[in-house]
Amino acid sequence: RIGSGQVCVDDSHCATEACNKMLSLCQCKECDVNLLGSISCLGCEADQYCAPVENNLNECLISAATISIAPTGMPVKKPTISPTANPSSALPTSMPVKATISPTT
């Protein structure tokens, strides 16, 4: 089977099982935007779907639902869990002193 953009006569010639018979070209297999990443969208990446565009040629398109906006600031939601201990109470109040023993004569 041949890949997208190659000359074809029938769907069975194309790896995507979709031959545009008007243009005699293999193309992605038309699928619904709700099937992103499914085997039904042959010829497209996992985050794309296939739909007809100009000249009735199918193209892989990116769904607006898959475009995400990166966060730009700090979260505004306060933590829901409080600390269980006061960190300052866990610290020692004095540092241990190393004792030196002098030999007695």
Secondary structure, DSSP 8 states (H G I E B T S, - for coil): -B-TTSB-SSGGGBTTS-EETTTTEE------GGGTTSTTSTTS-TTEEEEE-GGG-EEEEE-GGG------S---S--S---SS-GGGGS-SS-----------
